[in-house]
Amino acid sequence: MGSSAATTAPQSRAQKTLHWVLTGALTLTFAAELAVPQRLPLLDATLLILAVCVSITALNRLIPLQNILLAAAITAVLGTLAHGLSAYSGVAMPFGPIIFHETAGTKIFNLVPWTIPLLWVVALFNSRGTARLMLRPWRKLKSYGYWVIALTTVLMVAFDFALEPFAAHANHFWLWQPTKISLTWYDASPLNFIGWAVVSLLILGFATPTLIKKQPGSRSAMDLNPFGIWLGAIILFTVGAAKAVLWPAVGVDAAIAIVTLVFAIRGARW
């Protein structure tokens, strides 16, 4: 027993050190992203990759790495396939007809940019972590797991609601093609947001079992990392929308951030 503890302790310290180094690098890159007046593709890519790494290392303090990587693979593959279907010629489901520009990154199979699977991992992992933080007052309920899935889905749709003006209009990462639905949010039809909800639920159905801490022991410590990344993304989208003078998007993004912040603070203080 003593020998096992001695061998695992240094690994735990190394994991914590790696996590905080990556978190520091993510924070600096995020600050640079907000400060620069124009878009820098290398900075965008670095920010996204660091966000994925911090999301994984934060979870690794509670869950084995192989479980997290499996959940990340499920999320990335299903999210990419869903966007691939929408990008494929003549197929509008599940998000609606979309064309990805080269500014979003090199395309996988000439359909979906390499950034899309990473975006799904960041969005889903941190939406789930934020949902768990917000629902801390109700964590002893038998239905708590279902509430986490439901709220994660809501936060995923809110994430995409803030993302669309930033990605489609401020940075021109993709273009939504017209549909018969006249009501849109910066060219994204309601079909897109329904699709995000459905695909998020599908991913959570497969990935959630691998993200549950199964070892008995004391209650897990509160983790603010997911909420920090989720809120940071919303702030980035808000600033990008402001730079592009998309004021309705700025107002909606700010409202999303404030409402989520209020409930996250309530959960953190519980």
Kinemage of the C-alpha trace (Angstrom):
@kinemage 1
@onewidth
@group {chain A} dominant
@subgroup {mainchain}
@vectorlist {calphas} color= white
{ca met a 1} P 0.000 0.000 0.000
{ca gly a 2} L 2.757 2.429 1.000
{ca ser a 3} L 4.716 1.688 -2.178
{ca ser a 4} L 1.648 2.264 -4.368
{ca ala a 5} L 0.909 5.608 -2.715
{ca ala a 6} L 4.514 6.682 -3.128
{ca thr a 7} L 4.435 5.980 -6.864
{ca thr a 8} L 1.099 7.680 -7.518
{ca ala a 9} L 1.728 10.876 -5.518
{ca pro a 10} L 4.399 12.285 -7.902
{ca gln a 11} L 2.062 11.580 -10.845
{ca ser a 12} L -0.696 13.524 -9.123
{ca arg a 13} L 1.631 16.473 -8.523
{ca ala a 14} L 2.782 16.308 -12.139
{ca gln a 15} L -0.809 16.338 -13.357
{ca lys a 16} L -1.610 19.378 -11.218
{ca thr a 17} L 1.525 21.178 -12.410
{ca leu a 18} L 0.706 20.453 -16.055
{ca his a 19} L -2.864 21.628 -15.561
{ca trp a 20} L -1.864 24.961 -14.028
{ca val a 21} L 0.861 25.567 -16.629
{ca leu a 22} L -1.696 24.992 -19.381
{ca thr a 23} L -4.236 27.171 -17.563
{ca gly a 24} L -1.706 29.998 -17.348
{ca ala a 25} L -0.899 29.666 -21.040
{ca leu a 26} L -4.622 29.648 -21.880
{ca thr a 27} L -5.197 32.787 -19.799
{ca leu a 28} L -2.354 34.658 -21.502
{ca thr a 29} L -3.510 33.568 -24.958
{ca phe a 30} L -7.084 34.596 -24.140
{ca ala a 31} L -5.889 38.050 -23.040
{ca ala a 32} L -3.871 38.400 -26.251
{ca glu a 33} L -6.899 37.348 -28.315
{ca leu a 34} L -8.974 40.109 -26.735
{ca ala a 35} L -6.220 42.711 -27.067
{ca val a 36} L -5.211 42.343 -30.719
{ca pro a 37} L -7.283 44.498 -33.074
{ca gln a 38} L -7.373 41.978 -35.934
{ca arg a 39} L -7.822 38.222 -36.209
{ca leu a 40} L -4.622 36.146 -36.048
{ca pro a 41} L -5.224 32.534 -37.216
{ca leu a 42} L -2.262 31.142 -35.238
{ca leu a 43} L -3.548 32.781 -32.058
{ca asp a 44} L -7.055 31.410 -32.693
{ca ala a 45} L -5.707 27.888 -33.158
{ca thr a 46} L -3.506 28.101 -30.074
{ca leu a 47} L -6.415 29.313 -27.946
{ca leu a 48} L -8.670 26.466 -29.095
{ca ile a 49} L -6.027 23.761 -28.572
{ca leu a 50} L -5.157 25.083 -25.106
{ca ala a 51} L -8.853 25.187 -24.184
{ca val a 52} L -9.165 21.500 -25.102
{ca cys a 53} L -6.038 20.604 -23.109
{ca val a 54} L -7.175 22.502 -19.997
{ca ser a 55} L -10.642 20.943 -20.249
{ca ile a 56} L -9.073 17.479 -20.276
{ca thr a 57} L -6.509 18.076 -17.529
{ca ala a 58} L -9.165 19.600 -15.270
{ca leu a 59} L -11.284 16.452 -15.556
{ca asn a 60} L -8.235 14.245 -15.142
{ca arg a 61} L -8.025 15.243 -11.477
{ca leu a 62} L -11.226 13.251 -10.904
{ca ile a 63} L -11.537 10.789 -13.771
{ca pro a 64} L -8.984 8.475 -15.438
{ca leu a 65} L -7.441 9.924 -18.579
{ca gln a 66} L -8.589 7.027 -20.778
{ca asn a 67} L -12.206 7.745 -19.852
{ca ile a 68} L -11.833 11.433 -20.698
{ca leu a 69} L -10.152 10.703 -24.030
{ca leu a 70} L -12.937 8.266 -24.912
{ca ala a 71} L -15.571 10.907 -24.100
{ca ala a 72} L -13.604 13.485 -26.111
{ca ala a 73} L -13.410 11.106 -29.081
{ca ile a 74} L -17.157 10.440 -28.919
{ca thr a 75} L -17.873 14.166 -28.767
{ca ala a 76} L -15.485 15.081 -31.563
{ca val a 77} L -16.608 12.302 -33.923
{ca leu a 78} L -20.359 12.780 -33.475
{ca gly a 79} L -20.115 16.576 -33.616
{ca thr a 80} L -17.984 16.409 -36.752
{ca leu a 81} L -20.263 13.879 -38.449
{ca ala a 82} L -23.293 16.053 -37.716
{ca his a 83} L -21.638 19.126 -39.217
{ca gly a 84} L -20.388 17.020 -42.117
{ca leu a 85} L -23.955 16.023 -42.942
{ca ser a 86} L -25.026 19.662 -42.980
{ca ala a 87} L -22.052 20.675 -45.124
{ca tyr a 88} L -22.578 17.841 -47.607
{ca ser a 89} L -24.234 18.995 -50.797
{ca gly a 90} L -28.012 18.631 -50.719
{ca val a 91} L -28.220 17.552 -47.062
{ca ala a 92} L -29.656 20.170 -44.699
{ca met a 93} L -29.920 18.083 -41.527
{ca pro a 94} L -29.243 18.397 -38.660
{ca phe a 95} L -28.130 22.053 -38.544
{ca gly a 96} L -29.207 23.418 -41.893
{ca pro a 97} L -27.230 24.031 -45.104
{ca ile a 98} L -23.816 25.450 -44.261
{ca ile a 99} L -20.635 26.271 -46.169
{ca phe a 100} L -17.368 26.367 -44.229
{ca his a 101} L -14.777 28.900 -45.369
{ca glu a 102} L -11.046 28.253 -45.414
{ca thr a 103} L -10.661 30.827 -42.626
{ca ala a 104} L -12.065 28.215 -40.217
{ca gly a 105} L -9.127 25.883 -40.893
{ca thr a 106} L -8.100 23.049 -43.182
{ca lys a 107} L -11.061 20.787 -43.903
{ca ile a 108} L -11.345 17.122 -42.934
{ca phe a 109} L -12.408 15.118 -46.015
{ca asn a 110} L -12.989 18.476 -47.695
{ca leu a 111} L -16.130 19.002 -45.592
{ca val a 112} L -15.503 20.131 -42.000
{ca pro a 113} L -12.631 22.294 -40.644
{ca trp a 114} L -10.302 20.635 -38.132
{ca thr a 115} L -11.409 23.210 -35.573
{ca ile a 116} L -14.971 21.851 -35.410
{ca pro a 117} L -14.243 18.642 -33.437
{ca leu a 118} L -12.147 20.639 -30.951
{ca leu a 119} L -14.908 23.229 -30.653
{ca trp a 120} L -17.393 20.496 -29.774
{ca val a 121} L -15.111 19.122 -27.055
{ca val a 122} L -14.626 22.555 -25.511
{ca ala a 123} L -18.333 23.404 -25.704
{ca leu a 124} L -19.655 20.103 -24.353
{ca phe a 125} L -17.102 19.421 -21.602
{ca asn a 126} L -17.385 22.916 -20.194
{ca ser a 127} L -21.140 23.225 -20.631
{ca arg a 128} L -21.437 20.026 -18.589
{ca gly a 129} L -19.023 21.318 -15.941
{ca thr a 130} L -20.923 24.602 -15.742
{ca ala a 131} L -24.219 22.735 -15.417
{ca arg a 132} L -22.819 20.694 -12.528
{ca leu a 133} L -21.690 23.890 -10.800
{ca met a 134} L -25.081 25.548 -11.240
{ca leu a 135} L -26.902 22.460 -9.952
{ca arg a 136} L -24.779 21.934 -6.830
{ca pro a 137} L -27.738 22.794 -4.507
{ca trp a 138} L -29.632 19.830 -5.988
{ca arg a 139} L -26.797 17.305 -6.327
{ca lys a 140} L -28.383 14.885 -3.820
{ca leu a 141} L -31.577 14.487 -5.839
{ca lys a 142} L -32.076 11.100 -7.485
{ca ser a 143} L -32.834 12.847 -10.759
{ca tyr a 144} L -29.687 15.011 -10.537
{ca gly a 145} L -27.991 13.238 -13.456
{ca tyr a 146} L -30.915 13.907 -15.766
{ca trp a 147} L -30.994 17.559 -14.718
{ca val a 148} L -27.282 17.834 -15.549
{ca ile a 149} L -27.911 16.431 -19.031
{ca ala a 150} L -30.856 18.772 -19.582
{ca leu a 151} L -29.033 21.891 -18.380
{ca thr a 152} L -25.903 20.943 -20.338
{ca thr a 153} L -28.032 20.833 -23.468
{ca val a 154} L -29.476 24.283 -22.697
{ca leu a 155} L -25.979 25.677 -22.162
{ca met a 156} L -24.818 24.116 -25.429
{ca val a 157} L -27.597 25.910 -27.303
{ca ala a 158} L -26.762 29.165 -25.483
{ca phe a 159} L -23.085 28.664 -26.415
{ca asp a 160} L -24.026 28.284 -30.074
{ca phe a 161} L -26.390 31.266 -29.880
{ca ala a 162} L -23.425 33.415 -28.842
{ca leu a 163} L -21.093 31.693 -31.311
{ca glu a 164} L -23.092 32.246 -34.504
{ca pro a 165} L -22.728 36.045 -34.900
{ca phe a 166} L -19.038 35.807 -33.948
{ca ala a 167} L -18.274 32.952 -36.341
{ca ala a 168} L -20.558 33.670 -39.293
{ca his a 169} L -20.499 37.493 -39.399
{ca ala a 170} L -17.558 38.805 -37.368
{ca asn a 171} L -14.949 36.282 -38.583
{ca his a 172} L -16.648 34.671 -41.613
{ca phe a 173} L -15.789 31.111 -40.582
{ca trp a 174} L -18.910 29.778 -42.264
{ca leu a 175} L -21.893 30.854 -44.326
{ca trp a 176} L -25.487 29.770 -43.804
{ca gln a 177} L -27.419 29.151 -46.991
{ca pro a 178} L -31.020 30.366 -47.186
{ca thr a 179} L -33.848 28.040 -46.157
{ca lys a 180} L -37.628 28.291 -46.301
{ca ile a 181} L -37.567 29.461 -42.675
{ca ser a 182} L -37.533 33.263 -42.719
{ca leu a 183} L -36.812 33.696 -38.993
{ca thr a 184} L -33.046 33.525 -38.416
{ca trp a 185} L -30.372 34.594 -35.934
{ca tyr a 186} L -27.559 36.084 -37.999
{ca asp a 187} L -28.539 33.752 -40.866
{ca ala a 188} L -28.711 30.646 -38.638
{ca ser a 189} L -32.208 29.172 -38.738
{ca pro a 190} L -33.997 27.629 -35.734
{ca leu a 191} L -33.097 24.280 -37.272
{ca asn a 192} L -29.470 24.925 -36.310
{ca phe a 193} L -30.232 25.382 -32.622
{ca ile a 194} L -32.614 22.422 -32.544
{ca gly a 195} L -29.839 20.414 -34.172
{ca trp a 196} L -27.335 21.493 -31.507
{ca ala a 197} L -29.750 20.349 -28.805
{ca val a 198} L -30.401 16.977 -30.443
{ca val a 199} L -26.741 16.256 -31.210
{ca ser a 200} L -25.715 17.362 -27.700
{ca leu a 201} L -28.248 14.956 -26.162
{ca leu a 202} L -26.979 12.169 -28.417
{ca ile a 203} L -23.363 12.807 -27.436
{ca leu a 204} L -24.246 13.005 -23.738
{ca gly a 205} L -26.088 9.709 -24.002
{ca phe a 206} L -22.890 7.994 -25.132
{ca ala a 207} L -20.266 10.067 -23.287
{ca thr a 208} L -21.814 10.607 -19.843
{ca pro a 209} L -21.108 7.085 -18.489
{ca thr a 210} L -17.388 7.591 -19.117
{ca leu a 211} L -17.388 10.966 -17.320
{ca ile a 212} L -18.939 9.763 -14.064
{ca lys a 213} L -16.593 9.283 -11.114
{ca lys a 214} L -17.137 5.652 -10.154
{ca gln a 215} L -14.611 5.260 -7.325
{ca pro a 216} L -16.085 5.561 -3.814
{ca gly a 217} L -14.694 8.254 -1.562
{ca ser a 218} L -15.244 11.758 -0.283
{ca arg a 219} L -17.295 14.257 -2.218
{ca ser a 220} L -15.491 15.795 -5.153
{ca ala a 221} L -14.146 19.287 -4.683
{ca met a 222} L -15.856 22.096 -6.550
{ca asp a 223} L -14.257 22.747 -9.919
{ca leu a 224} L -14.519 26.260 -11.370
{ca asn a 225} L -12.401 25.511 -14.450
{ca pro a 226} L -15.270 24.531 -16.777
{ca phe a 227} L -17.264 27.635 -15.924
{ca gly a 228} L -14.192 29.813 -16.443
{ca ile a 229} L -13.635 28.386 -19.927
{ca trp a 230} L -17.340 28.509 -20.832
{ca leu a 231} L -17.700 32.125 -19.677
{ca gly a 232} L -14.405 33.057 -21.336
{ca ala a 233} L -15.759 31.771 -24.653
{ca ile a 234} L -18.930 33.842 -24.267
{ca ile a 235} L -16.829 36.928 -23.463
{ca leu a 236} L -14.686 36.283 -26.547
{ca phe a 237} L -17.791 36.008 -28.722
{ca thr a 238} L -19.210 39.184 -27.185
{ca val a 239} L -16.039 41.201 -27.797
{ca gly a 240} L -15.822 39.871 -31.352
{ca ala a 241} L -19.425 40.869 -31.993
{ca ala a 242} L -18.749 44.331 -30.565
{ca lys a 243} L -15.727 44.812 -32.830
{ca ala a 244} L -17.959 43.928 -35.787
{ca val a 245} L -20.668 46.340 -34.525
{ca leu a 246} L -23.206 43.530 -34.065
{ca trp a 247} L -24.992 45.199 -31.158
{ca pro a 248} L -28.031 42.889 -30.897
{ca ala a 249} L -25.607 39.969 -30.551
{ca val a 250} L -23.623 41.858 -27.908
{ca gly a 251} L -26.787 42.418 -25.874
{ca val a 252} L -27.900 38.787 -26.089
{ca asp a 253} L -24.396 37.484 -25.311
{ca ala a 254} L -24.169 39.747 -22.269
{ca ala a 255} L -27.554 38.529 -21.044
{ca ile a 256} L -26.475 34.890 -21.445
{ca ala a 257} L -23.257 35.572 -19.527
{ca ile a 258} L -24.978 37.448 -16.686
{ca val a 259} L -27.746 34.874 -16.142
{ca thr a 260} L -25.262 31.990 -16.161
{ca leu a 261} L -22.912 33.890 -13.842
{ca val a 262} L -25.678 34.487 -11.287
{ca phe a 263} L -26.614 30.806 -11.107
{ca ala a 264} L -22.969 29.698 -11.132
{ca ile a 265} L -22.208 31.974 -8.163
{ca arg a 266} L -25.223 30.583 -6.330
{ca gly a 267} L -24.025 27.049 -6.966
{ca ala a 268} L -20.464 27.858 -5.917
{ca arg a 269} L -21.630 29.369 -2.618
{ca trp a 270} L -23.805 26.370 -1.742
